[in-house]
């Protein structure tokens, strides 16, 4: 289904910069694989044993200086909170020996690097592989290893592959897959600024839970498909593919793929740039293609739908909801990059322990707040925490010249009560970045961040709780963040991979009052409303709503009062929201309830009901009109897909 383009408000793009090399202070808590474990990184010595020792010691934060680390077997890290940090993407390389033993059979693939031990074991599952991340390095499977997988990635809630290259150096580009998402259960995670060169499949996805977000991924030289997706919810932005084979192949009723601003070139007849078949859901906006017979081949039921290129402004494989909606707005046309600040020399970093901050030691949890304040007021652009757990009982004011606060995977025990842990105020830096921090389980603070300035605030690679703003008109960037209690008042929000999991009595997920939100990938868990909008506008692309503990009796997944909203999501039936959407508009309250009776394939997944006082009555006339004979909304055996919902919509007359 083609959709009409509607011009929306655009925002100014902020420039992004990046340092060539990443060097951390010696006391950061990252363990140097050369100095601790004797890895040579000379491209000749077998460094497999050094990686094995690091894995056995469970160092969790491993730093790889520039070098070529030659290995002869799989590197298996396993578990959670494993961070591999390279010094330089191009010059820090983990390379598999040519024709390595055990990697020659494509029917029995093996990973070069794995963040979870069992590979493709159907009896194996992990839902707490928190924060597993790879930064600034290259994974090379060498030559003559057709059964090799570059990265076997398993992560949950918060984790990323960022600024990484995965390649096959084989003359024929052989190798099973660059990145494999094939063991229960990958996601959510953010995979960004990643390049995959060669392999049969660039990105190989076979598991239906729990959704992944991709941004700025480059694929080149794949032999069968750029991305092969069999069941997962994938939300993809700015994919660049240079391939003769399909750039994206998505198969099966559980597959749910959203693509925004993608450029897919190099194809040949009769291939389509995107193949979405056997009931797979596909949403596409602003697609450019070249060389392919068709831009899109989609088959929801029996017949193929072919969309010619070279450009496609918009396409949705399933009917819009409610079905009387014939046109939908395309996403915001200009989406700003997350602001970036290069790392200065180590001399310009302030160590919080040098100003008196002491990590928690057993029951001794001194207030690190005053010492952290001194570090921030020191005039250094970077403040860092040597890895540990730090208690903060006094609100820290973020001001002056500080621009990046780097946690080094530290934990913050937030003990400030109703006051914020961090109060971001006016300062000399044009924006502030918080990164690589995690909330400690002993925290009791109700809010971690108070945004008391219009300066942009960037929160990335964090597990945290609570945001509020006391000054309107600011901008927030959320990249690869897990946490709940997000309240925005008069703000602009750009989020990529947000995982709120509100479960407590007074907890909530996302609340927005008169704000503009763009959400790329939202996975939730727990019983609370996912998004509550009062006025303003929101886009939510690629949601995965998993109400694993049931829902509050009155909770709707999406709750709108006078808000404009467009979104797409999967609802897991392990504990589903019955009203998927509650909408108050023009003096009327409508609810769109989920049904789970699939005996009638023409029946839509949402049933419109009107709230009249204390009663909720089905709008039977409208529901009869909104039957669709050519749609299938079931998501595997356990869920329902909502391909595209648009609000507000006018009630039937």
N, C-alpha and C positions, 0 to 999 in steps of 0.2 A: 504494500500500500504506500503510495507516494503521499507526502504531506506538503502542504503549502508553507513557504518560508515567511516568517513574520519578524520584522526588525525589532530587536530588543535593545535595552540600554547596554552600552559597552563601557568598559573600565580601562583606565590607562595601564599599560604594561610596565612593570618595573624591571629594570635590567638585572640580569643574573650573571655572576662571575664565579669562577671556581679556581682554586689553587691547583698547580700542577702536582704537588706532592703534599702528603699529610704526615706531619711529624708531631708526635705527642711528647710531653715532658716525661722524664725517666720515671717519675713517681705517679704517673697517671693511673696505674693499675693494669695497663695492658702489658702482657708478657711478650717479650721479644723472642721469637722462635730461634734466632741465631745465637743470642747470648745465653739464653736459658737452656736450650735443647741441642745446640750444636749444629743446626741446619746450616749448610754452606751456601745454598742459593747460587751455585756457580754453573748450573746447567750440565754438570758432569757427575757430581756425587749424588748417590741415591739418598734423598732426604725423607723417605717414607717413615723411618723409625723416629725421626724427630717429631713428626706429626702424631704418631702413635703415642709417644710419651706425653705430649701435650694433652691429647684426648684422655689418656689414663689419669693424668693429674687433675682433669676437669678445671683447667685454668679459665675457661669460659671466654675471656677477652684476650685474643691472640693477635699480635702485631707482626706483620711480615714486611721487613725492609725490602728495598729494591733487590731483585735477583730473579733467577730462574730456578725454581724448586722442582727438581726432577724426582718423580715418584714412580714406583712400579706396582702399586696396589691401591685399592680404594682407601680414601681418608674418611673415616667414619667418626663424626663428632658425637652425635646422639644426644637426645634430651632437649633441654631448653636453655635460653639465655647464652647461646653461643654466638660470639661476635668475632668475625675475621675481618681485620682492618689491614689493607695493603697500604704501602707508602705511595704508590703511583700506579694508576690503572694500566698504563702501557708497559711499565718496567718491573712490575711485581707479577710474576707468572708462576702458576702451579701447572707443571707439564707432565703428562703421562709419557712414559717411555714408549718408543715406537715398538709396535708388535708385542705389547706387554701380555704376559700369560693371563688367561682368563677373560680377555676383552675381545676375543676374536669371533664370537658367535652372536649375531644380531638377534637371534631368537631367544637368547639368554642374556639380556643386557645387564651391565654393571655400572655403577656410578664411579666417577673419579673422586668427587667430593659429595658427601652425604651429611645432612644435618639431622638425620634420624636413622638408626641402625637398620631395621628390617626394610628391605627394598621390594615393593610390590607384593608384600605378603598379605593376602586377604584376611588373615586372622589377626593381623597387627593393626593397632590404631593408637593415635595420640591426639588428644585435644588440649594439651597444656604445654605445647612446644613454644612457649612464649619468647618473643624478642629475638629469635634466631635471625641473624643478619650478616650480610656480606657487603663490604665496601671497598672500592678502589683497587681492583685487581683483575687479572686475566686468568681464565681457566682454559687450558689447551689440552685436548685429548691426544695430541700427537698424530702419528701416521700408522696405518695398519691396525687400527683398533675399531672395527666396524660395530662391535657390541657395546662401545663405551657411551655412557651418558655423562655430560659435563658436570651438571649439578643436580643432585636429587634433593629437592627442597621441601621441607615440612616446617611450617610455622603456624602459630595460632595467635590471634588477638592483636599483636603488634610485632612487626618485623619487616625487613626489607632486603631486597637485592638492589644496590644502588651504585651506579658508576662502575659497571662490571662488563667485561667482554668474555664471551664463551665461544671457543672456536675449535674447528677440526683442521689440523694441518695436513690431513691426508690429501694427496693429489686429486683424488676423486671426491673429496669432501665427505668421506664415509664417517659414520658414527650414528648411533641410534637416535639420540636427542640431545639438544643443548641444555635445556632445563626441563626436568621431569617433575610433574605434580601428580604422582601416581600412587601414593600411600595414604591411607585414611589418617587424618583428614587435613588437607592443606588449606590454609587461610583462616581468617583474612590476612592479607599481606599486600604491600606496595612494591611493585617491581618497576623501577624507573631508571632511565638513562642506561639501558642495557643493550648490548649488541651481540647477536648470535650469527656466527659465520659457519656455513656448512651444516652437516648432519642430515639424516633422513627427515627429521622434524625439528624445527627450531625450538618450539615450546610444546610439550606433550602433556595433556591434561586429561585425566580419566575419572576423577572422583567428583561426586556431586556436591560436596560441602567443603568449605563454607564461604566461598567467593574470594576473588582476587582482583586487584586493580593494577593496570599497566599504563605507564605514561612514558613517552619518548623511547620506545623500543624500536630497534633496527634489526631487520632480518635480511639475510642475503645468502644465496647459494644453497638453499635447502633442496633436497632431492625429491621429497614427496609432498610436503606442506610446510608453510611457515609456522602456523599454529594449528595443532590438532586437538580439538576439544570434544570429548565424548559425554560430558555430563555437567560440567562446572558452570557457575555463574561468573563470567569474565567481563570486566568493564575496561575498555581499551581506548586510550586517547593518544593521538599523534604517533600511530604505528607507521613506520616507513619500511616497506618491503621491496626488495629487488630480487625477483624470483620468476622462473618460468612456470613454476607450479602454483596452485592456489595459495594465496597469502594466508587465508583463514579457512579452515574446514571444521564445521561444527555439526555434530550428528546426535540425534536422539531427543526425546521429549524433555529430558532434564537439562539439556544444554541451553544456556541463556547468555547471549553475547550482545554487548552494546559497543559500538564503535563510533568515535567522534574524531573528526579532523584527521583522517587517515589518508596516506598516499601510497598506493599499491601499483608498482610498475614492473614491466618486463615480461608479462605473461605471453602465452601463445595460444592459438586455437587448439582444441575447443574449450580450454579451461576457463572458468570464471574466477575472478579475483577473490570472491567470497562464495563458498559453498555451504549452505545451511539447509540440512535435509532431515527427513524422518521426524518431523515435528519440532525441530529446534526453533527456539525463539531468536529473532535477529532484529536489532534496532540499529539504524545507521543514519548518521548526520554528516553532511559535508565530506563526501568521499570523492577522491580523485583516483583514477586508474589509467593505465596505458598498456596496450599490447594484448589484453585479454579479449576473448570473444564477447564476454558479458562481464559487467561489473559485479552482478549478484545472481546467483541461482539459489532460489529458496523453494523448499517443498515442505509445507506444513502437513498436508495430507497426501492425496494421490498425484496431483499434477505439479509440475515445475512452474515456478514463476521466474521469468528471465527479465532482468533489468539491464538494459544497455548502458554503457558508459559513454564517454570517459568519465563524466562527473555525475554524481547522484547527490542531490541536495538533502533528501531524506527518504527513508524507507522503514516500514515496520511490517514484520511478517504476519502479525495477528491484528484483528480489529482493535481500534481504539476503545477505551472504556471511559465513560459510557458510550455505547455504540452510535448514539445520535451525533456524537462529535465527529465532524468530517475533516477538520483541520486541527493541527497541533503546532504550537510554536516550537521552532528549533531551539537548541540550547544557545546560551549567550555566545555571541560571535567572537568576542575578544576576551580571552580569559588570561589574566596576568600570571606570569611565572612567579613562583615563590621567591621572595627576595633572598639574595645570597650575599654573604660577606666573606672575602678571602681570609684565610688564617694568617695572622702576622707571625713574625719570628717569636720564638719561645720567650724572649725577653719581655714581650708585651702581653704575657699571660699572667694573671693573678691567681695564685694558689690559695684557696680558702684556709688551708691548714697553716700557711705561713702567717695568717692574721689571727690565729688562735682557735680555729674551728677544730673540734675533736670528734672523731667518729664515735658512734654508740659502741659501748663495750659492755656486753652483758646487760645488767640492770642499770648501768651508769649511762644516762642519756642526757648529757649537758646541752644547753641551748646553744646551737651554732649560729643562730640568727645574727647577733651583734658582730661576730667575726666575719660572716658573709657580707654584712653591710659595709664593713671596712674594706673588704676586697673590692666590692663594687665601687666604692668611693675613691679607690686608689688611682683612678684615671686610666687604668688598663682597658683595652677594648675587649679582651677575653678574660672571663673568670671561669676557673675549672675546679672540679672536686676530685681529688685522688680517690679512686674507687673505694667506697665504704658506705655505711649507713649514717646519716646525719639527722639529728633531731632539730627541728626548728619550732621554737615556742614564741618567737617575736617576729612580727611581720617584717619582711625585707623589702625595702624600697628600691626599685630598679630605675636608675637615673644616671645622669652624667654621661660619660663616654663609653660605657660598657655596651657592646653590641651582640656578643655571643656568650651565653652561659652554657657550658658543656659539662654534663654530669659524669662522663666517663663510666656510664652504666651504674652510677651510684643510686642508692635509695634514699628518699627523703621521708623521715618520720614526721608527719605534719601534725603539730600539737598546738595550733593557734586558735582553736575553738571556732567561733563564728567569724573571726577576722581572717583575712586572706594570708596565705603563706607568702606570696609574691604580689606586690603592688607595683605595677608598671606605670611609671609617671613620665612626664616630659623629660627630655634629655637631649644631649648633643648628637647622639647617633640617630640616623633617620629611621631606623627600625631596630627591633630587638628579637633575637633568636634564642629560644630554649631548646635543648636537645639532649638526648641520651640520659634521661632520668626516669626513675621508676618510683612510684609511691610504695612506702613500706606498709606491711600488713598491720602495724601498730598505730597507724595514723588515725586521728580523730577529727581533724579539721574538716569543716563543711565546704570550704572553697580554697583551692590552691592559687588561682590566678584572679586578680582584680585588674581590669584594664582601665586605667584612670588617665588616659591620654588618647589623642587621635593618631599617635604614631602606630604604624602597623606592628602587629605582634605575630611572630612565627613560632608555632609549637610543632616539633617534629620528633619522631622516634621516641615517644614518651608513653608511659603508662601513668596516668594521673587521675585527678578527680577535681571537678568544679572550676567553671569559668563564669565570671560576671563582669559587666562593664559599668562603671559609674560615670563615664563620659561617652556621649553618643557621637556617631560619625566616624568611628574608627574602622580598621580593617584587620581581620584575623585570618591567618593561614594555618590550616591543620593538615599535616602530612604524616601519615602512619602513626595515628594516635589512638590509644585505648583509654576509655574513661567515661564517666557519666556526669550528670549535672552541668550541662552546657546551657547557659541562658544568655541570649543576645538581645539587646535593646537598641534599636536604631543602628545596627552594625552591618557591615558587609563581610561575608564569610566565604572563603574558598577552602574546600576540604577535599583531600584525596586519601581515601581509606581511613574512615572513622569508625571505631568499634565501641559504641556505648553499651554498657551492660547494667542498667539500673535494676536493682533487685530489692533494696531495703524499703521500708515503709515510706520514708520521706524522699527517696531518691527519684530522679527523673532522667530521661535521656537528653532530648534536644528541645528547647523551648526558644521560640523566636517571636519577638514583638516588633513590628514595623521594621523588619530587617530584610536584607537580600542575601539569600543563601544559594550556593552552588555546591552540591555534595556529590562527589564521584566515588561511589562505593561506600555503603553503610551496612555493616553487619551488626545485628543486635542479639542479645540473649537476655532472657528474663521476662517478667510479666508486664512491663510498663509501656505506655505509648511511646512509639519511636520518635515521631515528630509532632510537635504542637505549634501551630502557626496562628498568630493574631495579627492580621494585617500583613503587609509586605508581600514578598514573593520568594518561592523556593523551587529549586530543581533538585531531584534526587534520582541519580542514574545508577542502576545496578545494586539495589538493596537486597539483603538476605536477612529476613526477619525470623528469628529462631526463638520462639517463646517457650523455652525448654522446661520452665517450671509453671506452665499455665499462664493465664493472664488475669489481671484485675478484672472484676466483673464488668465494669463500665469502660474499660480501656479500648480505644480504637487505635489501630496501628498509626494512622494519620488523622490528626484532629485539627480542623481548620475553622477559623472564625474570620470571615472577610479576607481571606488570603487567596492569592493566586498560586497554584501549585501544579507542577507536572512531574511525574515520576514513574519509575518502573521497578518492580521488585518480585522476589519469590517469597512466599509465606510457607514456612515449614509447619507441617501439621502435627508435629510432636506436642504442640501446645499452642494452638493458633488463636489469633485475634478473630472473633466473629465479625464485629464491624471493622472492616479493613479501613474504611474512610468515614469520618463523621465531618459533615460540612454544614456550617451555618452561613447562609447567603440570602440576601434580600428578604429577611424576616422568616425564612423557612430553614428547618434543620432536616437534612437528609442523611441517612446512613446507608452505606453499601456493605452488605453482609456477605461473608464468605459462605459458600455452600460446598459440601464435599460429596454430593451425590453425582457420580460420573456416569450413571446409567443413560442419561440423555446427553449425548455428545454436543448437542447444539446449545445446551444451557450454559450461560455465561458464568464465570466464577464469582461474580458479584451480583447480589440481589439488592435492588434499591428499596429502601424503606423510609418512611417519613415519621419523624418524632412529633407526636402530638401530646403535649403534657407529659404524663408518665407512661404513655403507650408508644410502642414502636410498631407501626403498621406497614405491611408490605404494599408497595405501589405496584399492584398486579398489572395494571394497564401498561405502565412503562416497561415492566419486565417482559411482557409479551412482545412488545415492540423491539426489545433489545436482545432477541434471540439471534444467534448467528450460526448458520448451517455449515460454515466452512472453517470453524475454529476448534482448536483443541488446547485447553489451558492446563491440563494436568501436568504436574512436574514430577516425573518418575512415579514412585509408589507412595510418596509421603508429602507432597506439597502441591501448591497451586501457584501458577504464574500470573502476574499482573503486568502484561507487557508494556502498557502505556496508559496511565490514568491522568486525566486533565480536569482541573477544577479552577474556578467555579464552572458549573454547568447549570443551565436553566432547567427547572422542573418541567415535566410534560404538561401540556395544556389540554 
